[in-house]
């Protein structure tokens, strides 16, 4: 039995007894019934995820997965592939958006090379990033499969292993990404697994102009036509039109779920990874929290498939885990209300 199968066996539904206990307490808090709305829904979810009416959420880790994509040769991105390596150096230096927002949230950022094409071996040697590289970037999905099925399995297992290791120091996980061209495979995954049209699954990514967007739509449709991914087989979809970092994200979600840890899912790339995780184990969705609504249109279809409503809507499309980091204080607030706000009985207030 491989690591994926072992992990899937350990993923169980959220704990209904803890959910019910949290719900009962919050119905008695000193306010009109459910007056804090989705904040209370979130607290209830966290109780079910962790199996506790006092969910641990203090230790937070953003896992930012990096990988390159052969499909950039089709002209689908505004930036050259070299930017992936340059941005990883920026992460290490602490100058990127995710570094700033994670510091605000008191979260640790872990950068993982899942399949970067450029040379970042010096950063690995210094221990500044983790290497779980499956290959030097995926192949061009417009011409054939992104990777082999074995590579898809390895990418997911790498994410699972990381989640298991990090769970010793992490209460709340967040997923992030880095990789020029990665909205193209993400859109292809979303179109394949939700059945939505390519137009509905595809946005401007790094801010491409109209003519590039038209080209991107053609490339994604071509990738789906050439590879014919099976929507009932998540590994097949990942192997044919995905990315190494997307597989890694799916693995982190599954690994966290097997440890009963909540996962804040970031933007469209992370949501594509969530679709892969869901395709492998539907119960893993209980452990996912949609952090924010991305400007990328494909995320809407993906979140509908997952049955998730994002916590924030701030017109964001950066990735990296930035939306997930921004949502972390909301996690803290939800637990604080559940555990620290007085009930009518405790405050001696007439209900």
N, C-alpha and C positions, 0 to 999 in steps of 0.2 A: 504494500500500500504506500503510495507516494505522500509527500507532505501535504499536498492540497486535499486529498481525500481524508487524511487524518484530521486536518483542521476543520473541514466541513462537518465531520461527525461531532465536533465539539461545540458547534454553533447551535444554540437553542433559542427559542423565542424569548423576548423580554419577559421578566418576572411579573406575572399578573398580580401576585399578592402584594408585592412592593408598590406597584402602580396604584392598587386599590387603597393601600394604607396612606400613600402620599395624597391621593385624591381626597380621601376622607378628612385628612388634616387640613388641606387647603380650603375645603368647603367651610371650615370653622374659623378661618382667619378673620381678623377684625376689619372687614370690608364687605361691600355687597358681593353676593355670590359670583365668584370667578371674575372679579372686576379687573384683574391684571391679565386677563385673556391668555394670549399665547405664551406669556412668560410662565404661567401656571401649567400650561400644556407641556412646555419644555421641562419644567421641574418634574412633572409626572413621568415624562419619557426617560429622564435621567435616572429616576428611581427604578424604573423597570429595567433599564440597561444594566445598572450596577447591582441590582438586587438589594438596594438599601434605601431607607427613608432619609438617610443622610449621605447623599452621593458624594464620593470623593472627587474633587475637580481641581485641586490646587496645582498639581504638576502637569504642565502642558507641553506638548512637543509638536512642532510643525515638521513633517517629513516632506522635503521638497525633492522630488524625483526629476532627474535630468536625462534627456536622451535626444539624439538627432534622428532625422527622417530623410530617407532617400528621395521622397517626393518633392523636396524643395527644388530639385532640378527642373521641375515643371513650371517654376515661376509663380508659386502660390503665396509667397511671403514677401513682405516689404523689406526685410532685412536678410543679409547673407548668413550662412550657417556659422561663420566664425563668431557671431554674436553669442552663441550658446556658451562657448568657452569663456568669452570675455565677461559674461554675466555671472558665471560661476565664480570667477575671481572677485567680482563685485560682491557676491554673497559672502565669500570668505572674509573680505575686507569690512563687511558690516554696513555697506553703503546702499543696499537695495531696499525696495519698498517692504519686502517681507522682513528684513532685519529691523527696520524702524518700527513696524507695527507689532512684531513679535516682542520687541523690548517693551513697548507700551503695555502689552498684555501679560508680561512676565513669562513668556514662553521661550523654550529652547528651539533653535532651528537646526535641523540635521539635513545636510545636503548629500544626496546619493547619486553617484554616476551609474545609471542603468544602461547606458549605451551612447555615450558622447563620442562623436567622431574625432574631435581634436585631442591634443595631448594635455592631460591634466594630471599626469602621474606625479608631478612634484607636490601637488596638493594632497594626493593620497598618501604619499610617503610621509608628509608632515602631520598626517592625521587630521587635516582640516576638512576633508570630505571622506565619505565612505565609498568604496568601489564595490559594486555588484554588477559590473558591466557584462552584458550578455553579448554584445558585439559593437563594432564601431558604426553605430547608426543602423537603422532599418533599411531595407531595399525600397525601391520606388514602387509604391502600391498601384500606380497607374499602369505598370507593366507586368506586375506579378505580385505574389504574396510578400508582405512586409517581413515575415520571418517564418521559420519552420514551426511546426506545432510543439516540438521539443523546446525551442527557444521561448515560446509563449508560456509553457509550463514553468520553465526556469525563471522567467521574469516574475511570475506570480509568486513562486516559492521564495524568491529573494525578498519580496515585500513581506511575505508572511514571517520569514525568519527575522527580519528587522523589527517587525511589530512585536514579536515574541520577546526579543531581546530588550527593546525599549520599554516594554510594558512594566519592567521592573522599576523604572523611574518615571513612568508616565501614567497619569489618570485620564487625561483627555488628549486624543490624537487629532491632528489636522493634516490634511493632504495638500500638497502643492506640486507645482510642475515648473520645468524650464526646458525649452527645446524649440528652436526656430522651426516653424512649419507644423507644429503639433496640433493646431486647430483643424488641419485637413484630415488626419486620421481620426480625430475625435468626432468630427462631423460624419465621417464615413461609418464609424461605429454606431453613432446615434441613429443615422438613417437605416442601417441594417437591423438594429435591434428594436427599434420602435415602429418601423414601417413608414415613417414620415417621408415626405419628398425631400430630395437633396436640397432644394431651395429653402425649405423650412429648417433644415439642419445646419445651414452654412451661413457664416457671417464674415466680417472683414478682418478678423484675426488681429494682426499687428497694425491694422489701419490701411489696408490696401485700397487702391482706387478702383473705380467701377470696372475698368477693363480687366484688371487682375481678378476681381471678384467673379466676373463671367468665366474667366479661365479656370478659376478654382472650382466652380460648379461643374464645369466640363470634366475636370480631372477627377473629382470625387465620383461622379457618375460613371466615368470610365473605370475607376478602381473597383466599383461595385459590379460592373458588367464583366470585367476581366476575371475577378476573383470569386464572385458568387458566394459570399460568406453565408453560412447557415445560421439564421437568427436563433435557432433552438440549441445551438452549440456555441457557447461563449468563447471557448478556446479557439474554435475555428474562426470566429469573427476577429478575435485579437490577433491571431496568427496572420490572417489574410489582409487586414486593413488597419491594424493597430500600431502601437509603439511600445518599445521596451519600458518606458517610464509609465505608460498607461497600465501595463501589466503589473508593474511595481506598485502603483496606487491601488489597484484591485487587491493585490496581496496584502498591503497594509490594512485595508478595510477588513478583509477576512481574518487576518491575524488578530486585529484588535477585537473583532466580534467574538472570536473564540476565547478571548480573555475577559469578555464582558466589559469592554472599554468603549466609551462613545467616540465617534469619529466625525469631526466637522469636515464636510466635503466642500471644497472650494468652488472654483468656476467650471467652465465647460469641459476642460480636460479631465479634471478630477471627477466630474459627473459621468464622463464616458467610462472612466475606470470603475465608478460605482455601478454602472450598468453591467460591466463584465462580472464584477463581484456578485451582483444580484442574479445574473444568469447562471452562475455556478451554485449559488445558495440563496434562495429567496428570503430565508430567515435573516440573512445578513442585513437586510434593509432596516430591521429594528434598531440597529446600532448606528445608523447613519443620521446625521443632522445636516440638512442643507443650509450652508452658511449664508449664501447671498444669491441674488438673482443676477446672472451675468448679462451683459449686453449681447453676447453671442446668442442668436436665436435658437440654436439647437438645444441649448440647455433646457428650454421650456418643455420640449417633447420628452427629454430624458427624465426630468423631474416628475412629469405626469406619469410616466411609466413606473417610476419608483414610488409614487404616491407621496411626494414630499413637497412642502411649501417652504421656500427660503426665508430665513430670519430677516435679512436685510435686502434693500433694493436701493443701491447707490450709484447706478450707472457705471459699474466697474467692469473691466475686462483685462486686468493685468495678469492674473494667475499668480504663480509663485507660492500661493497659500495666503495671499493678502486678505481676501474676503473672510477666510476662516479665522485668521488672527483677529480681525475686527469683531467677529462674533463672539470671541472668547469672554469678554466682560459680561455679555448677556447670559452666558452659561453660569458665571459666578453669581450674577444677580438672581437668576432663577433659583439656585440652590440656597442663597441667602434668605429669600422670601420663604421658601419651604421650611427652613430650619430655624430661622431667627425671628420671624414675625409672630406676634402673639395671636393665639386663638381667643375667641370671645370668653371662654372659660378662664384662660390664663390671665387675661386683662380685666376680668370681672366687668365686661361690657355686655349689656343686654343684646342678645342676638335677634 
